[in-house]
């Protein structure tokens, strides 16, 4: 007599390896040590971190955007090729190409352009400021409050920590001021004429009347990477 359910008979058991991670919570599936390539790029005023997991022994390929899984392929026998995904309206492709010595080269394309070309063109369309301070809300945890302010020049859209702001610029002598407050910090984005045709409008950011130095987008972006790695 068998005490096993008929579904547990040996002939009913799958002989295929169980490679799916559907039963594992997303936060546990993400493992920084498994990332073989990463990029960072501005898309529609927001900064995105794009990471690739490429398991040459497990056959698993996963793509993460800002720590969230956007694509997963389990048990892939073909370890090279490309995967397509979208970030907002931008079409992204990650290519895996063979390299000498049983290694692999990883590259990212956004809207048909290599990552290096895409980011170079995008940096000319934005102004960026980074500001950090200890706010009253974060003082107990001894963690500084960080702000990333991005201005899209063609639409004058203003983003603070990836959130689009709705403030309206006020006309002042010589230009405009756009004011907004975040956690008891008063920000003023000033737009003034440079006085010459080549430079056009100069944008300056003040935080509680203190000048915030302008940052370069490249400072918070990974350089275009081509990581050669085997598992």
KANORNOR-V795854 format. One record per residue. N is the residue number from 1. SS is DSSP state (2 for helix, 1 for strand, 0 for the rest). OMEGA is omega in whole degrees, -180 to 180 (999 if undefined). D_CENTER is the distance of its C-alpha to the mean C-alpha in Angstrom with 2 decimals. Layout:
n:N ss:SS omega:OMEGA d_center:D_CENTER
n:N ss:SS omega:OMEGA d_center:D_CENTER
This chain:
n:1 ss:0 omega:179 d_center:59.07
n:2 ss:0 omega:178 d_center:55.31
n:3 ss:0 omega:180 d_center:53.39
n:4 ss:0 omega:172 d_center:50.09
n:5 ss:0 omega:177 d_center:48.65
n:6 ss:2 omega:-180 d_center:49.27
n:7 ss:2 omega:-178 d_center:45.51
n:8 ss:2 omega:176 d_center:45.38
n:9 ss:0 omega:-175 d_center:47.95
n:10 ss:2 omega:-178 d_center:47.04
n:11 ss:2 omega:180 d_center:47.29
n:12 ss:2 omega:-178 d_center:44.71
n:13 ss:0 omega:-179 d_center:42.02
n:14 ss:0 omega:176 d_center:39.18
n:15 ss:0 omega:179 d_center:39.29
n:16 ss:0 omega:177 d_center:35.69
n:17 ss:0 omega:180 d_center:33.17
n:18 ss:0 omega:-175 d_center:30.91
n:19 ss:0 omega:-176 d_center:27.37
n:20 ss:0 omega:177 d_center:25.52
n:21 ss:0 omega:-178 d_center:23.37
n:22 ss:0 omega:-177 d_center:23.78
n:23 ss:0 omega:-179 d_center:25.93
n:24 ss:0 omega:178 d_center:23.37
n:25 ss:0 omega:-175 d_center:21.16
n:26 ss:2 omega:-178 d_center:17.43
n:27 ss:2 omega:179 d_center:16.95
n:28 ss:2 omega:178 d_center:19.54
n:29 ss:2 omega:-179 d_center:18.25
n:30 ss:0 omega:179 d_center:15.11
n:31 ss:0 omega:-177 d_center:16.48
n:32 ss:2 omega:-177 d_center:14.74
n:33 ss:2 omega:-179 d_center:17.90
n:34 ss:2 omega:-178 d_center:17.48
n:35 ss:1 omega:-179 d_center:14.25
n:36 ss:1 omega:179 d_center:15.63
n:37 ss:1 omega:178 d_center:12.83
n:38 ss:1 omega:179 d_center:9.24
n:39 ss:1 omega:174 d_center:7.39
n:40 ss:1 omega:-176 d_center:4.98
n:41 ss:1 omega:174 d_center:5.92
n:42 ss:1 omega:177 d_center:7.30
n:43 ss:1 omega:-180 d_center:8.49
n:44 ss:0 omega:175 d_center:11.45
n:45 ss:0 omega:-179 d_center:11.10
n:46 ss:1 omega:179 d_center:7.79
n:47 ss:1 omega:-179 d_center:4.79
n:48 ss:1 omega:174 d_center:1.47
n:49 ss:1 omega:-176 d_center:2.37
n:50 ss:1 omega:-175 d_center:5.27
n:51 ss:1 omega:-178 d_center:8.56
n:52 ss:1 omega:171 d_center:12.12
n:53 ss:1 omega:-175 d_center:15.26
n:54 ss:1 omega:-179 d_center:18.40
n:55 ss:0 omega:-178 d_center:21.65
n:56 ss:0 omega:177 d_center:24.54
n:57 ss:0 omega:180 d_center:27.09
n:58 ss:0 omega:-177 d_center:25.83
n:59 ss:0 omega:-178 d_center:24.76
n:60 ss:0 omega:175 d_center:21.60
n:61 ss:1 omega:-177 d_center:18.36
n:62 ss:1 omega:177 d_center:15.25
n:63 ss:1 omega:-178 d_center:11.69
n:64 ss:1 omega:175 d_center:9.11
n:65 ss:1 omega:-176 d_center:5.89
n:66 ss:0 omega:176 d_center:5.13
n:67 ss:0 omega:178 d_center:8.65
n:68 ss:1 omega:-179 d_center:10.20
n:69 ss:1 omega:178 d_center:12.30
n:70 ss:1 omega:179 d_center:12.29
n:71 ss:1 omega:178 d_center:14.93
n:72 ss:1 omega:175 d_center:17.66
n:73 ss:1 omega:-178 d_center:20.79
n:74 ss:0 omega:171 d_center:23.56
n:75 ss:0 omega:178 d_center:26.50
n:76 ss:0 omega:179 d_center:25.73
n:77 ss:0 omega:177 d_center:28.61
n:78 ss:0 omega:-172 d_center:27.05
n:79 ss:0 omega:178 d_center:24.50
n:80 ss:0 omega:-179 d_center:23.52
n:81 ss:1 omega:-178 d_center:22.32
n:82 ss:1 omega:177 d_center:19.29
n:83 ss:1 omega:-177 d_center:17.20
n:84 ss:1 omega:176 d_center:15.99
n:85 ss:1 omega:-178 d_center:13.55
n:86 ss:1 omega:169 d_center:12.30
n:87 ss:1 omega:-170 d_center:9.39
n:88 ss:0 omega:-179 d_center:11.77
n:89 ss:0 omega:-177 d_center:14.29
n:90 ss:1 omega:178 d_center:12.52
n:91 ss:1 omega:-176 d_center:14.00
n:92 ss:1 omega:177 d_center:12.19
n:93 ss:1 omega:171 d_center:14.37
n:94 ss:1 omega:180 d_center:14.16
n:95 ss:1 omega:174 d_center:17.61
n:96 ss:1 omega:-178 d_center:19.51
n:97 ss:1 omega:178 d_center:22.62
n:98 ss:1 omega:177 d_center:25.51
n:99 ss:1 omega:-178 d_center:26.28
n:100 ss:0 omega:176 d_center:29.59
n:101 ss:0 omega:180 d_center:30.60
n:102 ss:0 omega:177 d_center:29.06
n:103 ss:1 omega:-175 d_center:25.55
n:104 ss:1 omega:178 d_center:22.53
n:105 ss:1 omega:-174 d_center:20.26
n:106 ss:1 omega:180 d_center:16.71
n:107 ss:1 omega:-178 d_center:15.28
n:108 ss:1 omega:175 d_center:12.58
n:109 ss:1 omega:179 d_center:13.81
n:110 ss:1 omega:-177 d_center:12.41
n:111 ss:0 omega:176 d_center:15.34
n:112 ss:0 omega:-178 d_center:17.73
n:113 ss:1 omega:174 d_center:16.73
n:114 ss:1 omega:-177 d_center:15.79
n:115 ss:2 omega:-179 d_center:12.46
n:116 ss:2 omega:-180 d_center:14.68
n:117 ss:2 omega:-179 d_center:16.58
n:118 ss:2 omega:-178 d_center:13.87
n:119 ss:2 omega:179 d_center:12.14
n:120 ss:2 omega:179 d_center:15.73
n:121 ss:2 omega:-178 d_center:16.82
n:122 ss:2 omega:-178 d_center:14.05
n:123 ss:2 omega:178 d_center:14.69
n:124 ss:0 omega:-177 d_center:18.24
n:125 ss:0 omega:-176 d_center:17.44
n:126 ss:1 omega:165 d_center:15.92
n:127 ss:1 omega:-174 d_center:17.27
n:128 ss:1 omega:173 d_center:15.39
n:129 ss:1 omega:176 d_center:16.97
n:130 ss:1 omega:-178 d_center:16.14
n:131 ss:1 omega:-179 d_center:18.79
n:132 ss:1 omega:177 d_center:19.68
n:133 ss:1 omega:177 d_center:22.92
n:134 ss:0 omega:179 d_center:24.77
n:135 ss:0 omega:180 d_center:25.27
n:136 ss:0 omega:-180 d_center:28.15
n:137 ss:0 omega:-175 d_center:25.97
n:138 ss:0 omega:-173 d_center:24.26
n:139 ss:0 omega:-177 d_center:27.39
n:140 ss:0 omega:179 d_center:28.84
n:141 ss:0 omega:179 d_center:25.90
n:142 ss:0 omega:179 d_center:25.85
n:143 ss:0 omega:-179 d_center:22.11
n:144 ss:0 omega:175 d_center:21.19
n:145 ss:1 omega:-176 d_center:19.48
n:146 ss:1 omega:-179 d_center:16.49
n:147 ss:1 omega:174 d_center:15.68
n:148 ss:1 omega:-177 d_center:13.26
n:149 ss:1 omega:-179 d_center:15.27
n:150 ss:1 omega:178 d_center:14.32
n:151 ss:1 omega:176 d_center:17.14
n:152 ss:1 omega:-167 d_center:17.05
n:153 ss:0 omega:-174 d_center:20.35
n:154 ss:0 omega:-180 d_center:21.69
n:155 ss:0 omega:-175 d_center:21.52
n:156 ss:0 omega:175 d_center:21.51
n:157 ss:1 omega:-176 d_center:18.94
n:158 ss:1 omega:-180 d_center:17.92
n:159 ss:1 omega:175 d_center:14.74
n:160 ss:1 omega:-176 d_center:14.88
n:161 ss:0 omega:176 d_center:12.02
n:162 ss:0 omega:178 d_center:10.46
n:163 ss:1 omega:179 d_center:14.00
n:164 ss:1 omega:179 d_center:16.32
n:165 ss:0 omega:-176 d_center:19.56
n:166 ss:0 omega:-178 d_center:22.96
n:167 ss:0 omega:178 d_center:25.06
n:168 ss:0 omega:180 d_center:27.64
n:169 ss:0 omega:178 d_center:28.55
n:170 ss:1 omega:179 d_center:32.11
n:171 ss:1 omega:176 d_center:34.38
n:172 ss:1 omega:180 d_center:35.86
n:173 ss:0 omega:177 d_center:38.04
n:174 ss:0 omega:-180 d_center:36.30
n:175 ss:1 omega:-179 d_center:33.10
n:176 ss:1 omega:173 d_center:30.95
n:177 ss:1 omega:174 d_center:29.41
n:178 ss:1 omega:-174 d_center:26.62
n:179 ss:1 omega:174 d_center:26.97
n:180 ss:1 omega:-179 d_center:25.05
n:181 ss:1 omega:177 d_center:25.21
n:182 ss:1 omega:176 d_center:22.80
n:183 ss:0 omega:176 d_center:24.53
n:184 ss:0 omega:176 d_center:27.64
n:185 ss:1 omega:180 d_center:25.92
n:186 ss:1 omega:178 d_center:27.00
n:187 ss:1 omega:175 d_center:24.73
n:188 ss:1 omega:176 d_center:26.33
n:189 ss:1 omega:-178 d_center:24.67
n:190 ss:1 omega:175 d_center:27.53
n:191 ss:1 omega:-177 d_center:28.00
n:192 ss:1 omega:176 d_center:31.05
n:193 ss:1 omega:179 d_center:32.71
n:194 ss:0 omega:-179 d_center:32.71
n:195 ss:0 omega:176 d_center:36.20
n:196 ss:0 omega:-173 d_center:35.61
n:197 ss:0 omega:-175 d_center:34.43
n:198 ss:0 omega:-177 d_center:32.13
n:199 ss:0 omega:178 d_center:29.83
n:200 ss:0 omega:-178 d_center:30.06
n:201 ss:1 omega:177 d_center:28.54
n:202 ss:1 omega:180 d_center:27.33
n:203 ss:1 omega:-178 d_center:24.83
n:204 ss:1 omega:179 d_center:25.24
n:205 ss:1 omega:175 d_center:23.76
n:206 ss:1 omega:174 d_center:26.07
n:207 ss:1 omega:-174 d_center:25.49
n:208 ss:0 omega:176 d_center:28.87
n:209 ss:0 omega:177 d_center:30.56
n:210 ss:1 omega:-179 d_center:28.88
n:211 ss:1 omega:176 d_center:27.10
n:212 ss:1 omega:-179 d_center:23.37
n:213 ss:0 omega:177 d_center:22.70
n:214 ss:1 omega:179 d_center:20.29
n:215 ss:1 omega:175 d_center:17.34
n:216 ss:0 omega:-178 d_center:15.93
n:217 ss:2 omega:-180 d_center:12.36
n:218 ss:2 omega:-179 d_center:12.99
n:219 ss:2 omega:-179 d_center:13.75
n:220 ss:2 omega:177 d_center:10.30
n:221 ss:0 omega:170 d_center:8.83
n:222 ss:0 omega:172 d_center:10.10
n:223 ss:0 omega:177 d_center:12.99
n:224 ss:0 omega:-171 d_center:13.21
n:225 ss:0 omega:173 d_center:14.29
n:226 ss:0 omega:-172 d_center:17.23
n:227 ss:0 omega:177 d_center:17.99
n:228 ss:0 omega:-174 d_center:21.42
n:229 ss:0 omega:172 d_center:22.04
n:230 ss:0 omega:179 d_center:24.44
n:231 ss:0 omega:999 d_center:24.65
